[in-house]
């Protein structure tokens, strides 16, 4: 299985390769540390699986997955991140990822996730599946009301980004950002942007 790692943390890349060296079924052929090089690198190396950090520099986050799907519909993608699993896992899968795993997980589970994805299966941790199935989890219920794009806008708002910056990051019009903000206010039942940002933190969307 040929793997391309798209991650800007050298320690993570080297650590993963080192810990997986005894598993001969995996071959780490290339690495990318900037989203500007991602599409060209995939086209050149033809990996079986892409390990993608959701916060890769010059990336639009989860939105990058949609772009990858338009270029490489059959590419298998495992998203890795330090972000809260219960939020980004759902968003990543909705955007086209085959699986999601937190960087805090064991190497054994990373191997399990890669093998599952290579077989054409999807992968989420057992804890994640349990949380999604828990109908009493208020945070998950709130999150399920939001679209992938709304999550992206909310995440950028929580980081203090202005409408113009959000529009540029997501390649949308400023007026569209305002529309998403209005929808978020309504869906999360708050009256102003300050409360909206507070909600995003309660939902653990903020990094």
For each residue, the residues with C-beta under 8 A, 3 or more apart:
1: 25 26 27 48 49 114 118
2: 27 29 45 46 47 48 49
3: 26 27 28 29 47 48 49 50 51 114
4: 28 29 30 31 32 41 42 45 47 49 50 51
5: 13 16 17 28 30 31 32 51
6: 31 32 33 35 38 41 50 51 52 53 56
7: 12 13 31 32 33 51 52 53 56 80
8: 33 34 53 56 57
9: 12 13 53
10: 13 14 33
11: 14 15
12: 7 9 15 16 53 80 103
13: 5 7 9 10 16 17 31
14: 10 11 17 18
15: 11 12 18 19
16: 5 12 13 19 20 28 51 107 110
17: 5 13 14 20 21 28
18: 14 15 21
19: 15 16 107
20: 16 17 23 26 28 107 110 111
21: 17 18
22:
23: 20 26 111
24:
25: 1 115
26: 1 3 20 23 111 114
27: 1 2 3
28: 3 4 5 16 17 20 31
29: 2 3 4 45 47
30: 4 5 41 45 47
31: 4 5 6 7 13 28
32: 4 5 6 7 35 37 38 41 56
33: 6 7 8 10 37 56 57
34: 8 37 38 56 57 58
35: 6 32 38 56 57 58 59 60 64
36: 58
37: 32 33 34 40 41
38: 6 32 34 35 41 42 56 59 64 68
39: 42 43 67 68 71
40: 37 43 44
41: 4 6 30 32 37 38 44 45
42: 4 38 39 45 46 47 50 68 71 72 75
43: 39 40 46 71
44: 40 41
45: 2 4 29 30 41 42
46: 2 42 43
47: 2 3 4 29 30 42 50 75
48: 1 2 3 76 118
49: 1 2 3 4 76 77 78 114 117 118
50: 3 4 6 42 47 68 75 76 77 78
51: 3 4 5 6 7 16 78 80 114
52: 6 7 56 64 65 68 77 78 79 80 97
53: 6 7 8 9 12 56 79 80 81
54: 59 61 62 64 79 80 81 83 88 92
55: 59 61 81 83 207
56: 6 7 8 32 33 34 35 38 52 53 59 64
57: 8 33 34 35
58: 34 35 36
59: 35 38 54 55 56 63 64
60: 35 63 64 67 152 169 170 171
61: 54 55 64 152 155
62: 54 65 66 88 91 92 95 148 151 152
63: 59 60 66 67 95 148 149 152 170 171
64: 35 38 52 54 56 59 60 61 67 68
65: 52 62 68 69 77 79 92 95 96 97
66: 62 63 69 70 95 96 148
67: 39 60 63 64 70 71
68: 38 39 42 50 52 64 65 71 72 75 77 96
69: 65 66 72 73 75 95 96
70: 66 67 73
71: 39 42 43 67 68
72: 42 68 69 75
73: 69 70
74:
75: 42 47 50 68 69 72
76: 48 49 50 98 117 118 120
77: 49 50 52 65 68 96 97 98 99 117
78: 49 50 51 52 97 98 99 100 101 113 114 117 123
79: 52 53 54 65 88 89 92 97 99 100 101
80: 7 12 51 52 53 54 100 101 102 103
81: 53 54 55 88 100 102 103
82: 102 103 104 207
83: 54 55 87 88 207
84: 87 88 204 205
85: 88 89 100 102 125 127 128
86: 89 90 128 131 132 137 139 140 143 204
87: 83 84 90 91 139 143 151 203 204 205
88: 54 62 79 81 83 84 85 91 92 100
89: 79 85 86 92 93 100 124 128
90: 86 87 93 94 132 143 144
91: 62 87 88 94 95 148 151
92: 54 62 65 79 88 89 95 97 100
93: 89 90 96 97 98 99 100 122 124
94: 90 91 148
95: 62 63 65 66 69 91 92 148
96: 65 66 68 69 77 93
97: 52 65 77 78 79 92 93 100
98: 76 77 78 93 117 121 122 123
99: 77 78 79 93 113 116 117 122 123 124
100: 78 79 80 81 85 88 89 92 93 97 123 124 128
101: 78 79 80 105 109 110 113 123 125
102: 80 81 82 85 105 125
103: 12 80 81 82
104: 82
105: 101 102 109 110 125
106: 109 110
107: 16 19 20 110 111
108: 111 112
109: 101 105 106 112 113 125
110: 16 20 101 105 106 107 113 114
111: 20 23 26 107 108 114 115
112: 108 109 115 116 123
113: 78 99 101 109 110 116 117 123
114: 1 3 26 49 51 78 110 111 117 118
115: 25 111 112 118 119
116: 99 112 113 119 121 122 123
117: 49 76 77 78 98 99 113 114 120 121 122 123
118: 1 48 49 76 114 115
119: 115 116
120: 76 117
121: 98 116 117
122: 93 98 99 116 117
123: 78 98 99 100 101 112 113 116 117
124: 89 93 99 100 128 129 132
125: 85 101 102 105 109 128 129
126: 129 130
127: 85 130 131
128: 85 86 89 100 124 125 131 132
129: 124 125 126 132 133
130: 126 127 133 134
131: 86 127 128 134 137 140
132: 86 90 124 128 129 140
133: 129 130
134: 130 131 137 140
135: 141
136:
137: 86 131 134 140 141
138: 141 142
139: 86 87 142 143 202 203 204
140: 86 131 132 134 137 143 144
141: 135 137 138 144 145
142: 138 139 145 146 188 199 203
143: 86 87 90 139 140 146 151 203
144: 90 140 141
145: 141 142 187 188
146: 142 143 150 151 154 184 187
147: 150 151
148: 62 63 66 91 94 95 151 152
149: 63 152 153 170 180
150: 146 147 153 154 180 183 184 187
151: 62 87 91 143 146 147 148 154 155 205
152: 60 61 62 63 148 149 155 156 170
153: 149 150 156 157 166 170 177 180 181 184
154: 146 150 151 157 158 184 196 200 203 205
155: 61 151 152 158 159 200 205 206 207
156: 152 153 159 161 165 166 169 170
157: 153 154 160 161 166 181 184 193 196 197 200
158: 154 155 197 200 201 205 206
159: 155 156 206 207
160: 157
161: 156 157 165 166 169
162: 165 166
163: 166 167 174 177 178 181
164: 167 168 174
165: 156 161 162 168 169
166: 153 156 157 161 162 163 169 170 172 177
167: 163 164 170 171 172 173 174 176 177
168: 164 165 171
169: 60 156 161 165 166
170: 60 63 149 152 153 156 166 167 177
171: 60 63 167 168
172: 166 167 176 177
173: 167 176 177
174: 163 164 167 177 178
175: 178 179
176: 167 172 173 179 180
177: 153 163 166 167 170 172 173 174 180 181
178: 163 174 175 181 182
179: 175 176 182 183
180: 149 150 153 176 177 183 184
181: 153 157 163 177 178 184 185 193 196
182: 178 179 185 186
183: 150 179 180 186 187
184: 146 150 153 154 157 180 181 187 188 196
185: 181 182 188 190 191 192 196
186: 182 183 189
187: 145 146 150 183 184
188: 142 145 184 185 196 199
189: 186
190: 185 195 196 198 199
191: 185 195
192: 185 195 196
193: 157 181 196 197
194: 197 198
195: 190 191 192 198 199
196: 154 157 181 184 185 188 190 192 193 199 200
197: 157 158 193 194 200 201 206
198: 190 194 195 201 202
199: 142 188 190 195 196 202 203
200: 154 155 157 158 196 197 203 205 206
201: 158 197 198 204 205 206
202: 139 198 199
203: 87 139 142 143 154 199 200
204: 84 86 87 139 201
205: 84 87 151 154 155 158 200 201
206: 155 158 159 197 200 201
207: 55 82 83 155 159
